[in-house]
Amino acid sequence: MDTVLLEITNEKAYKLIQDLEALDIVKILEKNTKPKESLSKRFAGSLNLTDQQYEEFQQHVIDSRNEWERNI
């Protein structure tokens, strides 16, 4: 059997799906689940860095990568 994710936009539709489940035609696996939001959208704007802080962070990343490569 296939599994599909449905977005119920009408309470009558939800009742219909419950009726289908009662007839053993479909099975409701989860109720009231929200679609997963991407991490980039979830954390966008949560870290406000100044230009200087950003440059320092980027340099730290570069230095860390170089150190990692050197130790391999």
N, C-alpha and C positions, 0 to 999 in steps of 0.2 A: 504494500500500500504506500501511497505517497503522502507526505506531510506538507501542508501549506499553511501560510500565515495569512490571516484575514484581518482586515480592519473593519469593524462593525460601525457603520455610520448612522444606524437607525435602530432604535430599541425593538421594533417589530422584527427586524432581521435577526437580532439576537435570540428572540423568542423562537423564530423559525429554526435556527440552528439547534436550539435546545430540544425542539420537537424532533428534529432529525436524529439527535443523539438518543432520545427516548425510543426511537424506532430501530436502533442499532445500525444506522446508516453511516453516521459519523461519530467521532469521539472527540470531545473537547479535552485538550491536553492541559492548557493553561488558560486562566482567565485574567483579565485586566493587566496584560503585559504591555509595556511600552516598547516601541522600536528602539534598539540601541543607538545611541547618539555617538558619532565618531569622537575620538579623543581630541582631535584638533578643534572641533566645534565646542566640545565640552570645556576645554581649558583656554579657548581663545580669549585673549585680553586679561587673563587672570594674573599674569606676571608683567608688571609694568617696570621695564628697565630703562634707565637713561641710556643715551648713546654710548657713554663711557663704560657703563656697566656691561652693556651688550658686547662692546669690543673686548673688554677684559675677559668676559665669559668665552667668547670665540677663541681668544688667544689661549686660554686655559684648555679648551677642547683640543686645539692644535698641538699644544705641548703634551697633553696626555696621550694623544695618538702617537706622536713621535717617540715618547718614552716607551709606549707599548711595543711599537715596532722594533725599537732598539733592544728590548729585553727578550725578543723572540729568538 
